[in-house]
Amino acid sequence: MANVTKNRPLSPHLQIYKPIPTMVMSILHRITGGALYFGTVLVAWWLIAASTGADYFEWVNWFMGTILGRLILFGFTWALLHHMLGGMRHLMWDVGYGFDKHFSTKLAKANIIASIVLTLVVWAIAYIIRT
């Protein structure tokens, strides 16, 4: 029996494709969606600690105040805002707007910039309110 797959071309791999902003935003949208799942576990942990008792709640608050805890919360904030903006971009596409190649590329770039800026603004406001 002859090997019929021997002469067939290989399917392109990720190494062949040049990353473009819309492709990167699609991948990041999926990653942030998964990250939000784990971030929600953190919110549930905090709420459970609040209902368990003052000592455990203080320990969870202490942990979230450490460098590692703040990095996790910062990443969760960014993932939440990035995913929200990506969802708004998808909603715009659902109503039939923004399919032009150049516009969708600009929108993808704006999505990453806006999510970073909004994350910094949220954290700046949080520090201002906290003090």
N, C-alpha and C positions, 0 to 999 in steps of 0.2 A: 504494500500500500504506500502510495506516495505521500510525502509530507506537504499538504496544501498550504500550510502557514509559512513555509520557508521563504517563499518569494513575495509575500505580502509586506507592504510597508508598515513600519512601526507607528503606533499612535504617538502624537506629540506629548512630551512630558513637560512638567513645570520648568525644567531647565531651558526649554526652547522658547517659551513665552517671555516676552519682556513685560515686567510688571508695569501696569498703567494705573493711574489713580483710582479709577472706578473698580478695577479688579482688587486692589489693595483694600479699598473701603468695603467691598463685599466680604472679603475674608475677615477684616476687623469687625464687621457687623456681626458675623457669626461667632467670633471669639468673644466679643463683649456680651453677646447673648448668653453664652455659657458662663462667663464670669459673673453675670448678674444672678445666675442660679446660686452660685457659691456665696455671693454677697448677701443674698437673701437669707442664707443660713446664718450669717453673722448677725443680721438684724434679729432673727428669731432667737439666737443665742443671747443677745443683749436683752430682749424682752423676757425671756425665761429667767435670766439672772435677776431682772427687776422684780419678777414675781416670786422668786425663791427666797430672797432675803437680802438685807443690807450688806452683809459681809461679802457674799458672792457677787453682788452687783458692784460693789466697790472694787473687787478684784478685776472684774471684766472691764470696768472703766479705767482702772490702772493699766491693764494690758493694752487697751485701745489708745492710751496716752503715750505708750512707749514708741520708739522709732519704728519698730516693726509694725505695730498696730496702726500708726499714722500712715505708713506707706500703704498698708492694706486698704485703709479707709480712703486714701487719696486715689488709689487705683480703682476702687469701687465707685467713687464719685465720677472719675473720668469715664469709666465703662458705662455708667448710667447715663451721663450726658451724651456721650458719643453714640450710644445705641438709640437714644431718644432722637437725636438729630438725624441719624440714619433712617429711623422709622419715618420721620417727617419727609425725608427725601423719597422714600419708597411710596409714601402716601401721595406725594406730588406726581410720581410716575403713574400711580393707579388711576389718577384722574386725567391722565393723558398729556401731561406737561413735562418738559425738560428732557426729551429724548435726543436732542441735538448733541452730537459728539463733543463739541467744544464746551457747550453749556454744562453737560453732565460731568466733564472733567473739571471744570471750574467749581462746580458744586461739590465734587468729591474733595477737592483741595480745601474748600471753605469748611467742609464738615470737620476735617481734622483740626484745622486752625481754630474754629469756633469751639470745638469740644475742649481743647487745651485752655483757651482763654476763659471759657465759662467755668471750668474746673478751678482755675486760679482765682477767679472772682468769687466763687462760692467759698473757697477756703479763706480768702482775704476777709470776706464778710463774717465768716465764722470766728476768725481771730479777733476782729474788731468787736463783735458782740460779746465774746468771751471775756475780754479785758475790761 
